[in-house]
Amino acid sequence: MSSAPSASSAPTVRSDVKLIGLVGLAHAVSHFSQLLLAPLFPWLKDAFNVSYTELGAVLTVFFVVSCLVQAASGFIVDKLGPRPVLFVGLGMLALAAFGYALAQNYWMLLGSAVVAGIGNGVFHPVDYTLFNRKVAPTRLGHAYSVHGITGSLGWALAPAFVVPLAMAFGWRVALASGGAVAVVVLGVLWLNRSALSLDVKAVQKAVGADAAAGGELAFLRIPAVWMCFGFFFFYAMALSVVQTFAPSAAGRLHEVPVALIAICLTVYMVASAAGMVVGGFLASDPSRCERIVGASFGMAAGLALVLAFADLAPALVPVMFGAMGFASGIAGPSRDLLVKRSTPANATGRVYGVVYAGLDIGQAVAPLIFGRLMDHGQYVSVIVGLAVVQGVLIASAFNVRRVRREALLPASA
């Protein structure tokens, strides 16, 4: 299982707060970069004379590359340590944003998306390796909570940042400014690089011992790792539905004005961040993480079914999204503990790289399924499908616990 900080070098509250803040800041830039292009599609469509489908393909390239890099970067993190990998990732996100800004044709956009995907793919293996190796076990729930909150804030910040700049100065200035944000954050992390350090020689020695014992790929034979992968695949599907189709589908079902539909996602994300704060306290006891995940997504699924079948006043629809976001947010820190409790010692980067690749795959698959339902006007099916996916998450969480116990892994109780 994942190693905790040794008693002889027990982290202080101050050191943990600093590390969690720095990692959270970097994670926010990762999510910020994911939504850098999409709000500017109207400008890019005219500038390059392309369709929305072609612009969507740029994002597809981004997530496919990110998925591949995420799985591979975990091995690099375990061998070289997380700090240099984090610096390279932030640098590539900045480079990609400047590439977007300087693009003269559609193919340059695609090339920059490849660079951005490489940069984005390193964050989960880096972040969770730093947390699991340096943060006190009693504060891990709070670390995961902050990690989720900063990611949500990064998503929320991107449109609010680039759209006003594009309106005032043009889309190229907006994208270049996004690159500048990544550079500034890289500078902050560089100045505080001592807080991000690990004993790389000790990590390499441990990884070498793993290789001698069963190979660096031995963790792939642990069923719980693949159960976690499946869990994150369905988690990403649920999140993708909420971010893309659920507000519009609910708006059609309940005759919600366009202005209210537009705020549903914002309300969901803000409420989700609040839920993560609560979830961080609940996750202080890792033994109950599956029950917290199950209860949270059970509530979220119930709320989705109310959205699908109840006769709601239009003004209540954003409230329902807020409640669903709060319930889902509570599950966030416990969700990450599911992975930690299934991770062998000295394989943190590799496990998180493979498991979190499920996020990118889920985000790539969900639009293909639910977009078709939207095209055929099956709005109830979209919301019910969201509830079904949330229900699958409940079963997946307890299945992780079952297979972990069957394998008799340490600390699995």
Buried (B, 14 or more C-beta within 10 A) or exposed (E): BBBBBEEEEEBEEEBBBBBBBBBBBBBBBBBBBBBBBBBBBEBBBEBBEBEEEBBEBBBBBBBBBBBBBBBBBBBBBBBBBBBBBBBBBBBBBBBBBBBBBEBEEBEBBBBBBBBBBBBBBBBBBBBBBBBBBBBBBEBBBBBBBBBBBBBBBBBBBBBEBBBEBBEEEBBBBBBBBBBEBBBEBBEBBEEBBEBBEBEBEEBBEBBEEBEEEEEBEBBEEBBBBBBBBBBBBBBBBBBBBBBBBBBBBBBBBBEBEEEBBBBBBBBBBBBBBBBBBBBBEBBBBBEBBBBBBBBBBBBBBBBBBBBBEEEBEBEBBBBBBBBBBBBBBBBBBBBBBBBBBBBBBBBBBBBBBBBBBBBBBBBBBBBEBBBEBBEEEBBBBBBBBBBBBBBBBBBBBEBBBBBBEEEEBEEBE
